[in-house]
Amino acid sequence: MIKPIILAGGTGSRLWPLSRQLNPKQFLKLAGDSTLFQQTLSRLKGLETSAPAIICNEEHRFMVAEQLRQSAVKGPDILLEPEGRNTAPAIALAALNATQAGLDPLLLVLAADHYIPDQSAFRQAVLSASQLAAQDKLVTFGIVPTHAETGYGYIQRGESLENLGFSVAGFVEKPSESLAEEYLNNGTYYWNSGMFMFKASVYLKALGECRPDILDACKTSLERGEKDLEFVRVDRAAFGQCPEDSIDYAVMEKTREAAVVPLDAGWSDIGSWSALWDIGEKDHQGNVCKGDVLALDTNNTLVNAEDRLVATLGVDDLVIVETKDAVLVAHKNSVQDVKKVVEAIKNDGRHEHMNHREVYRPWGVYDSIDNGDRYQVKRITVKPGAKLSVQMHQHRAEHWIVVSGTAQVTIGEKEFLVTENQSTYIPVGQVHCLENPGVIPLELIEVQSGSYLGEDDIVRLKDQYGRA
């Protein structure tokens, strides 16, 4: 049986302003009607697999749980990393967790943010890899290159292994343009996809031989961890002592049992806005447009409009991305450097790299509509049956106006319903709670007023999502 391991960490800073630290690219609908993470889950259909294990950042846990629910995935393991330590430790946690019951499954390690349109070719490659992995090989998937790409590492194949794949002759760092051309013409090099397949025991044995310090730290952090709702929390202090390293450096480049299975399935890691333009559906002028876009005398340009009309006139080879709180305009040749913009935002003490104006919570979502000196206005949507924490604020009062649905409100000892076009007031320091008892989303406007309006002015007394 195959155990899928989905690596769902990472911030996708090259896809700012759509991808943010608290809502990164793997959880966005960038290439279709579902998110990249959900497409990764859907890609497993047709394979004999057990419930997947998801490795993600603690900050993204509720987003992961909600998208798993939407995808009707049953019984997943969700392992929370208190901080990212790269892929070797993340996969070690998943392998250790998968073998706790005495099992030794084949692990299929996938990134949550890849785009693979040819599902049939993907499944065939997995079946070939599973046969090699059953023979104790550590298998990686090599992408058949379509052009001389300098942004990826390469894998050189060696001798054929039973017509299933090849031994690995060597790994190569990101090459110069001339070397990339040489690799493309040579025909024995593949792009390094960052996807793998092996027995859990084989990976742990190899890691123990190559990087015992990583293995020991992961064992300790998992042993000292705890179950929290549907999540597995590894011990923060122990995991903080774990060295940071990729599976390539820690294991694959050192083992003699590495194998590569070619994959020709239209793969993209969507590592930049130009990559999205590459895979997008283009109009007769080569433009990829999403949202409310008016493109006049515009060529070979990507325009992503999230919230309003974006009009272009007389431009070529640009990337234009509009969100509610930020706009990016860049030449397609410069999009690999978008992360420099993110760093500049951080250095200026701004917040646009962290989250969108719209913020997702386990109970629903809120949109910060307006703010000023001593006030802030939010539009809040609470999912049917969901409940916010029992809480209080030390510096602000709140006014709630219900736009649609019914709110069950608790203020102190009083509990009552507030329906459409009705409102209520929560004084500073008053314990309160908001719940949606209905079967349709609850929509309300919240007006905050006070001397301090930060999100950290929340004292949670009770919370069904484990945040108290």
Salt bridges, closest charged atoms under 4 A:
GLU58 OE2 - ARG233 NH1 2.67
GLU58 OE1 - ARG236 NH2 3.36
GLU66 OE2 - ARG69 NH2 2.57
GLU66 OE1 - LYS383 NZ 3.24
ASP77 OD2 - LYS3 NZ 2.97
GLU83 OE1 - ARG85 NH1 3.25
ASP113 OD2 - LYS25 NZ 3.36
ASP113 OD1 - HIS114 NE2 3.93
ASP136 OD1 - LYS199 NZ 2.89
GLU149 OE1 - HIS147 NE2 3.04
GLU209 OE2 - LYS205 NZ 2.81
ASP213 OD2 - ARG211 NH2 2.93
ASP228 OD2 - ARG233 NE 2.66
ASP245 OD2 - ARG211 NH1 2.75
GLU257 OE1 - LYS137 NZ 3.07
GLU322 OE2 - ARG308 NE 2.71
ASP325 OD1 - ARG20 NH2 2.75
ASP337 OD2 - LYS340 NZ 3.96
GLU343 OE2 - LYS346 NZ 3.51
GLU352 OE2 - ARG350 NH2 2.67
GLU358 OE2 - LYS324 NZ 3.60
GLU358 OE2 - ARG379 NH2 3.99
ASP367 OD2 - LYS324 NZ 2.80
ASP367 OD1 - ARG357 NE 2.76
ASP367 OD2 - ARG379 NH2 3.31
GLU398 OE2 - HIS393 NE2 2.98
GLU398 OE2 - ARG396 NE 3.03
GLU398 OE1 - HIS432 NE2 3.64
GLU455 OE2 - LYS378 NZ 2.44
ASP463 OD1 - ARG467 NH2 2.93
